[in-house]
Each structure stands twice: as C-alpha cells, then as structure tokens.
C-alpha cells in the first residue's frame, strides 16, 4: 500500500548538490571548480554587461555610422540617349516595361525605371511610360513631340 512516507521520487530525478569550497575531501580540489587565477576565480567577481570574455564585444565590432534603409526603392536609371538607343533597337516609339522586357533590356516587369537627362536632343518623338522622370528629361521628351506617362 502506498502512503505518504513510502513515496519516493523517480530514480535519477534527484541529485546531490555540488558542495563547492569544502576542501580536498569534496573531490572538487583546492580551486573549487573555479580554475586557476583570473577574475572569475576571485570572490566578489561581477562581469560587466556586454563583456565577452576578452573577445571584442559586439557593441565595438559593429559599425557606428550610416544607415541602410530596408524600405529603399532602387530605380534602374535610363538616360535620354539610352532611351533613344532602346527605341531604335526595339523598332518602337513606345517605351514601357513590356517593351523593355521583351527586348531583354531589363530582367522583369518588377524593375522600377527612372528617366534622366536634360542636355540631349531627341531625334524621335517617344511615348514613355515609366515610374519616374526627371523634370529636365520630361521637358526634352515633350519638346520633341513625345509624351510621358508615370506608372504608380
């Protein structure tokens, strides 16, 4: 019959605690499992937050300047000169994402495109449909008889 006084924990569930600092007879030796010399072998040792045992701490390994915006939008930039070259290569006066992908000028339609340039004279009137256009490039395109449409 099981009574309170006959209850025992399962085998291996309890261990004797490590008795540190009780001399040679304890089986832990004179250093009491603390090793020889050094801060951690001394009484009253307290490690500083961020201390990594002598290794250069992470707050000193990390760069201290600059910032990389994870939400940055990266645009593929096209000059007016390159835009005209693309129009000749594609044999089309309409330049949009589909035309650029079909002629292997950009890899996919997710690429954001910006047109720049102001000191260039276009010989063709181009219809441009891109994500961003500089003010100077817009003036040049519209002056040559083309039009600009912004994709949102």
C-alpha positions as CSV (number, residue, x, y, z in Angstrom):
1,X,0.0,0.0,0.0
2,X,1.2,3.5,-0.9
3,X,1.4,6.0,1.9
4,X,3.0,9.5,2.2
5,X,6.0,8.1,4.0
6,X,6.7,5.5,1.3
7,X,6.6,7.9,-1.6
8,X,9.9,8.4,-3.4
9,X,11.0,10.4,-6.4
10,X,11.7,8.5,-9.6
11,X,15.2,7.1,-10.0
12,X,17.6,9.8,-11.3
13,X,15.1,12.6,-10.6
14,X,17.1,14.0,-7.7
15,X,20.9,14.7,-7.4
16,X,23.1,15.8,-4.6
17,X,24.1,19.4,-5.0
18,X,27.7,20.3,-5.8
19,X,29.4,21.4,-2.5
20,X,31.9,23.9,-3.6
21,X,34.7,25.3,-1.3
22,X,34.8,22.5,1.1
23,X,38.4,21.4,0.6
24,X,40.2,18.5,-0.9
25,X,37.9,15.9,0.5
26,X,35.0,17.2,-1.5
27,X,36.5,15.9,-4.7
28,X,36.5,19.4,-6.2
29,X,40.0,20.3,-5.2
30,X,41.5,23.4,-3.9
31,X,40.3,25.7,-6.7
32,X,36.6,24.7,-6.0
33,X,35.8,24.3,-9.8
34,X,36.9,27.9,-10.4
35,X,40.1,27.2,-12.3
36,X,43.4,29.0,-11.6
37,X,43.7,32.8,-11.3
38,X,41.8,35.3,-13.3
39,X,38.8,37.5,-12.4
40,X,36.3,34.6,-12.2
41,X,38.3,32.7,-9.6
42,X,38.2,35.6,-7.2
43,X,35.5,36.4,-4.6
44,X,33.2,39.3,-5.5
45,X,33.7,38.9,-9.3
46,X,30.9,40.6,-11.3
47,X,31.1,40.7,-15.1
48,X,30.2,43.9,-16.9
49,X,27.2,43.8,-19.2
50,X,28.4,43.2,-22.8
51,X,31.7,41.5,-21.6
52,X,32.5,38.6,-23.9
53,X,35.5,37.0,-22.1
54,X,38.1,39.3,-23.7
55,X,36.7,38.9,-27.2
56,X,35.9,42.3,-28.8
57,X,32.4,43.0,-27.7
58,X,29.6,43.3,-30.3
59,X,29.0,47.0,-29.5
60,X,32.6,47.7,-30.5
61,X,32.6,45.4,-33.6
62,X,29.5,46.9,-35.2
63,X,29.9,50.0,-37.5
64,X,29.0,53.2,-35.7
65,X,28.0,55.4,-38.7
66,X,25.5,55.2,-41.5
67,X,22.1,53.7,-42.0
68,X,20.7,51.3,-44.6
69,X,17.0,51.9,-45.2
70,X,15.3,48.5,-45.6
71,X,12.4,50.2,-47.4
72,X,14.5,51.9,-50.1
73,X,13.3,51.8,-53.7
74,X,16.0,51.1,-56.2
75,X,15.4,52.5,-59.7
76,X,17.1,51.4,-62.9
77,X,18.2,54.7,-64.5
78,X,17.9,55.4,-68.2
79,X,19.4,58.4,-69.9
80,X,17.6,60.0,-72.8
81,X,20.5,58.9,-75.1
82,X,20.0,55.2,-74.0
83,X,16.2,55.6,-74.3
84,X,16.7,56.6,-78.0
85,X,19.0,53.6,-78.5
86,X,16.3,51.4,-77.0
87,X,13.7,52.8,-79.4
88,X,16.0,52.0,-82.3
89,X,16.7,48.5,-81.1
90,X,13.0,47.7,-80.3
91,X,11.8,49.4,-83.5
92,X,9.1,51.1,-81.5
93,X,8.4,54.6,-80.4
94,X,6.6,53.4,-77.3
95,X,8.9,52.6,-74.4
96,X,7.3,50.8,-71.5
97,X,8.1,47.8,-69.2
98,X,6.7,45.2,-71.6
99,X,8.9,46.5,-74.5
100,X,12.0,46.6,-72.3
101,X,11.4,43.0,-71.0
102,X,10.6,41.7,-74.5
103,X,13.9,43.0,-75.8
104,X,15.9,41.8,-72.8
105,X,16.9,45.2,-71.7
106,X,15.6,44.6,-68.2
107,X,15.0,41.3,-66.5
108,X,11.5,41.5,-65.3
109,X,8.5,43.9,-65.0
110,X,9.0,44.5,-61.3
111,X,12.0,46.7,-62.1
112,X,11.4,50.4,-61.2
113,X,12.6,52.7,-64.0
114,X,13.6,56.4,-63.9
115,X,14.5,58.5,-67.0
116,X,17.0,61.3,-66.5
117,X,18.8,63.9,-68.7
118,X,18.3,67.4,-70.0
119,X,21.2,68.3,-72.2
120,X,20.3,65.9,-75.0
121,X,18.4,66.5,-78.3
122,X,15.9,63.7,-79.1
123,X,15.5,62.9,-82.8
124,X,12.4,60.9,-82.3
125,X,9.1,61.6,-80.6
126,X,8.9,58.9,-77.9
127,X,5.9,57.8,-75.8
128,X,7.5,56.9,-72.5
129,X,5.6,55.0,-69.7
130,X,7.9,54.7,-66.6
131,X,7.9,55.0,-62.8
132,X,9.8,58.3,-62.5
133,X,11.1,61.1,-64.9
134,X,13.3,64.0,-64.0
135,X,12.0,67.4,-64.8
136,X,14.6,68.1,-67.5
137,X,14.0,64.7,-69.2
138,X,10.3,65.4,-69.3
139,X,10.8,68.8,-71.0
140,X,13.1,67.2,-73.6
141,X,10.7,64.4,-74.4
142,X,7.6,66.7,-74.6
143,X,9.6,69.2,-76.7
144,X,10.4,66.5,-79.3
145,X,6.7,65.8,-79.6
146,X,6.5,62.7,-77.3
147,X,4.6,62.3,-74.1
148,X,5.4,60.9,-70.6
149,X,3.1,58.8,-68.5
150,X,4.0,57.9,-64.9
151,X,3.2,54.4,-63.6
152,X,2.1,54.5,-60.0
